[in-house]
Amino acid sequence: MAVLDADEWDEKLKQLAGRTEADPAVVREGVRRLNAGLLTTRDMRLVLLSTGHLTGWQPPRRAVTRTVIHQASRSTSPVGASGITRAAIR
């Protein structure tokens, strides 16, 4: 998969809602961005809302959920106000 800028990545995530199968390259890019701390609040929302029906996205979805919970427990500001921190996918 070519390197996507933030807006291109956003569009790619939006397209996931209409998919019937997970694209392994997009899943890998999501994991890469998550581990690099590059997922924005918008990205996290799209991962959680657009990929529930795609089985290949279950590990990244769990990692995003853990990250959101972790951020909420550490901050009094709205979740994701400063972006996403690194999260390990297990």
Summary of the structure (lengths in Angstrom):
residues: 90
radius of gyration: 12.4
end to end distance: 23.2
largest distance: 37.8
contacts: 246
relative contact order: 0.19
helix: 61%
strand: 0%
